Amino acid sequence: MNEFNLSKLNARVGDNCVFVSNLAVRYQSAATPEERMAMAIKMENAATMLRIAAERLATETKNVYEGGSNEES
């Protein structure tokens, strides 16, 4: 993976953050318990996807920059 791909992965993490935030707003404005439950399930799924993307970003960032610094040593 290169820095351009890291940038794309970083953008995906940012997009997921915005999506979770929007779901939280929708959860707060839900009128019925059923709507709240549906939003809670969607938030849980979105948060899981965010966690996975963030872990991948961290791992790939480490691989790209550690690999580069090891080659220079």
C-alpha positions in Angstrom: 0.0 0.0 0.0 1.2 3.5 -0.7 0.5 7.0 0.7 -2.3 7.6 -1.9 -4.1 4.5 -0.8 -3.6 5.6 2.8 -5.3 8.9 1.9 -8.3 7.1 0.4 -8.5 4.8 3.5 -8.3 7.9 5.8 -11.1 9.5 3.8 -13.2 6.4 4.3 -12.7 6.6 8.0 -13.7 10.2 8.0 -16.9 9.4 6.0 -17.7 6.6 8.4 -17.4 9.1 11.3 -19.8 11.5 9.6 -22.2 8.7 8.9 -22.2 7.5 12.6 -22.7 11.1 13.7 -25.7 11.5 11.3 -27.2 8.3 12.7 -26.8 9.7 16.2 -28.7 12.8 15.3 -31.5 10.7 13.7 -31.5 8.5 16.9 -32.1 11.6 19.0 -35.0 12.7 16.9 -36.7 9.3 16.6 -40.3 9.5 17.7 -41.0 5.9 18.6 -39.1 3.2 20.4 -39.1 1.2 17.2 -37.4 4.0 15.3 -34.9 4.4 18.1 -34.1 0.6 18.0 -33.7 0.7 14.3 -31.3 3.7 14.6 -29.4 2.0 17.4 -28.9 -1.1 15.2 -27.7 1.0 12.3 -25.3 2.9 14.6 -23.9 -0.3 16.0 -23.3 -1.7 12.5 -21.8 1.6 11.3 -19.6 1.8 14.4 -18.3 -1.7 13.7 -17.4 -0.7 10.1 -15.7 2.4 11.4 -13.6 0.4 13.9 -12.6 -2.0 11.2 -11.6 0.8 8.8 -9.7 2.6 11.6 -7.8 -0.5 12.5 -6.9 -1.1 8.9 -5.7 2.5 8.5 -3.6 2.1 11.6 -2.0 -1.1 10.4 -1.4 0.1 6.9 0.0 3.4 8.1 2.4 1.5 10.4 3.4 -0.8 7.5 4.0 2.1 5.0 6.0 4.3 7.4 7.9 1.7 9.3 8.8 0.1 6.0 10.1 3.4 4.7 12.1 4.2 7.9 13.6 0.7 8.0 14.9 1.0 4.4 16.6 4.3 5.2 18.5 2.9 8.2 
